[in-house]
Amino acid sequence: HFSHSGAHASAGPLLGAMVMPMAGVGGQLQDPAPPEAAGDLARLKWAMLALIAFSGLRLLFAVTFGIIDIEFLSLVNIFLSIALGAFVLKDDPHLRKVHHCLAMSLFRSCADRGMGGLQCLFPFVVSDAINLVFDVLTRGSFLGFDAYGLALLGSMAAEGASAYYAWGVFKVSQAAADPNRLELEAGGGGYFQAADGGSARALELGAGRPGGGTVAMFAGAGNRQATDA
């Protein structure tokens, strides 16, 4: 049996506590998402809508079949993930009203702190993935062709799709937010160069050469070089 008291009162601080320590993982992402992430972002929206629908059915059937005490904690965690997803997609036409409703009620404190958009993306991925793992480990035996079993299966599939597409958006956005990321040139003898064509840094290793190798280090715009022959 799980206590329902204080669940609504603590929802806002819980979401804030989830977002604040994880928002800086991989760098602070800034809105809007890059154009390359548009496809995964659109698919994330539909996965989120499916998660909302199947979780609603899961709640309905849990109450109908008298297993709400078993499902309560899982449904609370899913609700928090949905709230995070709504904050991620706060500007989406289909989820704008959901975000507005949450921001004006349970999660007003989060909205007042300016949370939303890509800064909530990584916390959403983590929260949603944990929910999926928890459901697989603890609810797998409930899967079936009855009403509750199908709703459970649908919610688990939606959790997986949401985590997958959100992670895709996160990777693309993180790469676009780091203009100084280094790329390894295939077949370049161990050279690294800046991906944006700006200041280059290189390390050349003369691997496999008899009698030692040559190390050449370059920094900045090429005005400094150290060579060890």
Phi, psi and chi 1 to 4 in degrees:
 res  aa     phi    psi   chi1   chi2   chi3   chi4
   1 HIS       -  138.5  -71.1   70.6      -      -
   2 PHE  -118.8  141.7  -58.2   99.4      -      -
   3 SER   -80.2  135.4  172.3      -      -      -
   4 HIS   -92.5  -13.6  -66.1 -122.9      -      -
   5 SER   -66.5  134.7   60.6      -      -      -
   6 GLY    78.5    2.6      -      -      -      -
   7 ALA   -64.6  -45.3      -      -      -      -
   8 HIS   -70.2  -38.4  -64.7  -49.0      -      -
   9 ALA   -65.6  -30.3      -      -      -      -
  10 SER   -97.9    0.1   61.4      -      -      -
  11 ALA   -63.4  -44.9      -      -      -      -
  12 GLY   -61.2  -54.0      -      -      -      -
  13 PRO   -58.4  -34.5  -26.6   35.2      -      -
  14 LEU   -62.5  -45.4  -85.9  175.1      -      -
  15 LEU   -63.4  -42.9 -176.1   67.8      -      -
  16 GLY   -61.6  -40.2      -      -      -      -
  17 ALA   -65.5  -31.0      -      -      -      -
  18 MET   -74.0  -38.7  -67.7  169.0   65.0      -
  19 VAL   -78.3  -45.5  173.4      -      -      -
  20 MET   -57.8  -49.4  -65.6  -58.0  -71.3      -
  21 PRO   -74.9  -18.9   26.6  -33.7      -      -
  22 MET  -102.7   -9.0  -71.3 -167.3  -73.8      -
  23 ALA   -65.0  -27.0      -      -      -      -
  24 GLY   -88.5    1.4      -      -      -      -
  25 VAL   -65.5  124.9  175.9      -      -      -
  26 GLY    74.7   14.0      -      -      -      -
  27 GLY    97.1  150.6      -      -      -      -
  28 GLN   -76.8  110.9 -177.6   67.9   38.3      -
  29 LEU   -79.5  140.8  -59.4 -179.1      -      -
  30 GLN  -116.1  140.8  -61.2  -66.9  -27.7      -
  31 ASP   -72.7  155.6  -68.4  -42.3      -      -
  32 PRO   -83.5  168.3   32.0  -35.2      -      -
  33 ALA   -66.5  147.4      -      -      -      -
  34 PRO   -64.7  154.5   23.3  -33.3      -      -
  35 PRO   -56.0  -31.7  -23.7   33.1      -      -
  36 GLU   -63.7  -20.7  -62.9   84.0   -3.3      -
  37 ALA   -93.5    1.5      -      -      -      -
  38 ALA   -61.1  -39.5      -      -      -      -
  39 GLY   -63.9  -50.1      -      -      -      -
  40 ASP   -66.2  -32.5  -82.0  -17.1      -      -
  41 LEU   -66.0  -40.9 -157.9   58.9      -      -
  42 ALA   -65.9  -41.6      -      -      -      -
  43 ARG   -67.9  -33.2  -73.2 -177.1  -79.4  -90.1
  44 LEU   -62.3  -40.0  172.1   60.4      -      -
  45 LYS   -58.4  -46.5 -178.3  -97.6  -66.8  -70.7
  46 TRP   -69.0  -35.0  -66.4  113.2      -      -
  47 ALA   -65.4  -37.7      -      -      -      -
  48 MET   -65.3  -42.6  -85.9  -69.7  -57.5      -
  49 LEU   -63.6  -38.5  -68.1  174.0      -      -
  50 ALA   -65.0  -39.6      -      -      -      -
  51 LEU   -63.0  -41.7  179.8   59.2      -      -
  52 ILE   -62.4  -45.7  -67.0  171.3      -      -
  53 ALA   -65.4  -49.8      -      -      -      -
  54 PHE   -69.1  -32.7  -78.8  111.5      -      -
  55 SER   -68.8  -36.0  -62.0      -      -      -
  56 GLY   -62.2  -43.5      -      -      -      -
  57 LEU   -65.4  -38.1  -70.3  174.2      -      -
  58 ARG   -62.0  -41.4 -175.4  169.6  163.4  178.8
  59 LEU   -64.5  -45.1  171.6   61.3      -      -
  60 LEU   -58.6  -48.3  173.8   62.9      -      -
  61 PHE   -73.5  -29.9  -65.3  133.2      -      -
  62 ALA   -63.9  -40.5      -      -      -      -
  63 VAL   -68.4  -43.1  172.2      -      -      -
  64 THR   -61.5  -42.3  -58.5      -      -      -
  65 PHE   -92.7    6.1  -62.3  136.3      -      -
  66 GLY    71.3   29.9      -      -      -      -
  67 ILE  -117.4   23.6   57.4  173.0      -      -
  68 ILE   -63.8  -31.2 -173.3   60.7      -      -
  69 ASP   -64.4  -33.3  -72.6  -18.0      -      -
  70 ILE   -74.0  -36.2  -61.7  174.8      -      -
  71 GLU   -91.6  -10.8  -82.6  -77.1   67.8      -
  72 PHE   -56.8  -51.4  178.7   70.7      -      -
  73 LEU   -62.6  -41.4 -175.6   59.8      -      -
  74 SER   -62.2  -42.8  -65.9      -      -      -
  75 LEU   -68.9  -34.3  -69.7  171.2      -      -
  76 VAL   -63.5  -44.5  168.0      -      -      -
  77 ASN   -63.8  -39.6  -70.7  -27.8      -      -
  78 ILE   -65.3  -39.1  -68.7  173.6      -      -
  79 PHE   -61.1  -41.5  172.4   72.4      -      -
  80 LEU   -63.9  -38.6  -69.8  173.9      -      -
  81 SER   -65.0  -41.5  -71.3      -      -      -
  82 ILE   -62.3  -39.9  -70.0  173.4      -      -
  83 ALA   -62.7  -43.7      -      -      -      -
  84 LEU   -60.0  -44.0  -82.2  167.9      -      -
  85 GLY   -62.4  -37.9      -      -      -      -
  86 ALA   -65.8  -35.1      -      -      -      -
  87 PHE   -71.5  -35.6  -88.9   73.6      -      -
  88 VAL   -61.5  -44.2  170.5      -      -      -
  89 LEU  -102.0   36.6  -62.2  168.1      -      -
  90 LYS   -63.2  -22.0   61.5 -173.6  178.3   67.2
  91 ASP   -99.1    0.6  -63.3  -38.9      -      -
  92 ASP   -74.2  136.0 -177.8   86.4      -      -
  93 PRO   -58.0  -32.8  -23.3   32.6      -      -
  94 HIS   -81.1  -24.7  -66.2   87.3      -      -
  95 LEU  -113.6    2.0  -70.9  168.0      -      -
  96 ARG   -61.9  -40.8 -173.4  178.4  -62.8  145.8
  97 LYS   -70.0  -35.5  -69.0 -177.3  178.6  179.9
  98 VAL   -62.7  -46.2  176.8      -      -      -
  99 HIS   -61.8  -43.2  168.6  -97.2      -      -
 100 HIS   -61.8  -42.8  179.1   75.1      -      -
 101 CYS   -62.1  -44.0  179.4      -      -      -
 102 LEU   -68.5  -41.1  -66.3  170.9      -      -
 103 ALA   -68.3  -25.7      -      -      -      -
 104 MET   -93.2   -0.5  -67.6  -64.4  102.8      -
 105 SER  -132.4  -98.0   54.8      -      -      -
 106 LEU   -64.9  -32.4  -62.9  176.0      -      -
 107 PHE  -115.6   33.6  -57.1  100.9      -      -
 108 ARG   -60.6  -38.9  179.4 -175.9  -69.2  -89.4
 109 SER   -62.7  -35.7   62.0      -      -      -
 110 CYS   -68.1  -42.8  -59.9      -      -      -
 111 ALA   -64.5  -37.5      -      -      -      -
 112 ASP   -65.8  -26.2  -69.9  -16.6      -      -
 113 ARG   -86.6    1.9  -75.5 -172.5 -110.5  177.0
 114 GLY    79.6   18.5      -      -      -      -
 115 MET   -72.4  146.3  -65.0 -179.0 -177.7      -
 116 GLY   146.9  167.8      -      -      -      -
 117 GLY    72.6 -147.4      -      -      -      -
 118 LEU   -67.5  -21.0  -65.5 -178.4      -      -
 119 GLN   -67.9  -19.6   66.2  173.7  -54.8      -
 120 CYS   -93.6   -0.3  -65.2      -      -      -
 121 LEU   -67.5  -49.7 -172.7   58.7      -      -
 122 PHE   -65.4  -43.9 -173.4   77.8      -      -
 123 PRO   -57.4  -35.6  -26.5   34.7      -      -
 124 PHE   -65.4  -44.4  170.4   74.7      -      -
 125 VAL   -58.1  -47.6  172.2      -      -      -
 126 VAL   -63.5  -48.5  173.1      -      -      -
 127 SER   -61.4  -46.1  171.0      -      -      -
 128 ASP   -66.8  -40.7 -170.2   59.9      -      -
 129 ALA   -65.4  -40.2      -      -      -      -
 130 ILE   -62.9  -42.6  -70.1  174.6      -      -
 131 ASN   -60.3  -41.4  -71.8  -18.4      -      -
 132 LEU   -64.1  -46.1  175.7   59.2      -      -
 133 VAL   -61.8  -43.2  171.2      -      -      -
 134 PHE   -61.7  -42.8 -177.2   81.7      -      -
 135 ASP   -65.0  -42.2  -81.2  -16.4      -      -
 136 VAL   -62.9  -41.4  169.3      -      -      -
 137 LEU   -75.8  -32.5  -65.5  178.0      -      -
 138 THR  -111.2  -14.8   63.9      -      -      -
 139 ARG  -119.6    1.1  -62.0  -70.2 -176.6  -90.0
 140 GLY   -57.4  -34.9      -      -      -      -
 141 SER   -71.2  -14.1   60.4      -      -      -
 142 PHE   -88.9   -8.4  -69.8   92.1      -      -
 143 LEU   -65.2  141.2  -65.8  173.0      -      -
 144 GLY  -179.7 -170.3      -      -      -      -
 145 PHE   -99.4    9.7  -68.1  100.9      -      -
 146 ASP   -81.5  174.0   59.8  -51.0      -      -
 147 ALA   -60.4  -47.9      -      -      -      -
 148 TYR   -65.8  -42.7  170.9   75.4      -      -
 149 GLY   -60.9  -39.5      -      -      -      -
 150 LEU   -69.8  -40.0  -68.4  174.3      -      -
 151 ALA   -63.6  -39.9      -      -      -      -
 152 LEU   -63.1  -45.5  175.6   61.6      -      -
 153 LEU   -61.6  -43.1  177.3   61.6      -      -
 154 GLY   -62.3  -41.3      -      -      -      -
 155 SER   -67.9  -37.4   67.5      -      -      -
 156 MET   -67.1  -40.7  -69.2  168.8   63.6      -
 157 ALA   -63.8  -40.2      -      -      -      -
 158 ALA   -67.0  -37.4      -      -      -      -
 159 GLU   -61.1  -45.8  -74.7  171.4  -16.6      -
 160 GLY   -63.2  -44.4      -      -      -      -
 161 ALA   -65.1  -40.3      -      -      -      -
 162 SER   -63.3  -44.9  -64.0      -      -      -
 163 ALA   -64.5  -40.8      -      -      -      -
 164 TYR   -63.6  -49.7  177.7   79.4      -      -
 165 TYR   -72.9  -34.3  -67.1  125.6      -      -
 166 ALA   -65.1  -38.5      -      -      -      -
 167 TRP   -65.5  -37.2  179.2 -112.9      -      -
 168 GLY   -62.3  -43.4      -      -      -      -
 169 VAL   -63.8  -41.1  174.5      -      -      -
 170 PHE   -62.3  -45.6  175.4   77.4      -      -
 171 LYS   -62.9  -45.3  -71.6 -165.7  -61.7 -177.8
 172 VAL   -65.4  -42.9  172.2      -      -      -
 173 SER   -67.4  -38.0  -59.6      -      -      -
 174 GLN   -65.4  -41.7 -173.8 -177.5   44.2      -
 175 ALA   -65.0  -40.1      -      -      -      -
 176 ALA   -70.5  -25.3      -      -      -      -
 177 ALA   -83.4   -5.7      -      -      -      -
 178 ASP  -119.7   83.0 -174.8    9.5      -      -
 179 PRO   -67.8  -15.4   26.4  -34.6      -      -
 180 ASN  -100.2   16.1  -66.4  -42.8      -      -
 181 ARG   -63.2  147.4   63.8 -171.4 -177.5  -80.5
 182 LEU  -101.0  142.4  -58.5  179.4      -      -
 183 GLU  -122.4  141.3  -66.8 -178.0  -10.2      -
 184 LEU   -88.9  120.1  175.8   63.5      -      -
 185 GLU   -77.3  124.2  -70.7 -173.3  -20.2      -
 186 ALA   -64.7  127.6      -      -      -      -
 187 GLY    70.8   19.6      -      -      -      -
 188 GLY   -96.7   16.4      -      -      -      -
 189 GLY    68.5   27.2      -      -      -      -
 190 GLY    88.8   15.6      -      -      -      -
 191 TYR   -82.4  143.0  -83.4   97.9      -      -
 192 PHE  -118.4  143.7  -71.4   81.2      -      -
 193 GLN  -143.8  155.4   69.7  176.6   21.2      -
 194 ALA   -65.9  137.7      -      -      -      -
 195 ALA   -70.7  -23.4      -      -      -      -
 196 ASP   -91.2    4.6   60.9   -8.0      -      -
 197 GLY    77.1   10.9      -      -      -      -
 198 GLY   -84.5 -140.2      -      -      -      -
 199 SER   -63.0  134.7   61.3      -      -      -
 200 ALA  -108.7  147.0      -      -      -      -
 201 ARG  -129.2  132.2  -66.9  170.9 -177.9  164.5
 202 ALA  -135.0  150.5      -      -      -      -
 203 LEU  -134.0  118.5  172.8   64.6      -      -
 204 GLU  -108.8  125.5 -180.0 -174.8    5.4      -
 205 LEU  -113.4  123.5  -59.3  174.7      -      -
 206 GLY   -85.6   65.1      -      -      -      -
 207 ALA   -67.4  138.5      -      -      -      -
 208 GLY    82.1    1.8      -      -      -      -
 209 ARG   -87.8  134.3  -62.8 -177.4   57.9 -178.4
 210 PRO   -67.0  143.5   24.0  -33.9      -      -
 211 GLY    78.0   17.9      -      -      -      -
 212 GLY   106.9 -178.3      -      -      -      -
 213 GLY  -132.0  178.8      -      -      -      -
 214 THR  -114.7  130.3  -60.5      -      -      -
 215 VAL  -112.3  122.9  176.7      -      -      -
 216 ALA  -123.8  124.4      -      -      -      -
 217 MET  -117.9  132.5  -60.9  175.7   63.6      -
 218 PHE  -125.0  142.3  -59.1   86.7      -      -
 219 ALA  -142.4  155.1      -      -      -      -
 220 GLY    67.7 -142.2      -      -      -      -
 221 ALA   -92.2   16.9      -      -      -      -
 222 GLY    99.6   10.8      -      -      -      -
 223 ASN   -91.0    6.5   56.7  -14.5      -      -
 224 ARG  -142.8  133.7 -171.5  168.6   50.9 -167.5
 225 GLN  -147.3  137.2  174.0  178.7  -12.7      -
 226 ALA  -125.6  127.8      -      -      -      -
 227 THR  -125.3  134.3  -57.2      -      -      -
 228 ASP  -124.5  106.5 -179.6   14.5      -      -
 229 ALA   -96.0      -      -      -      -      -
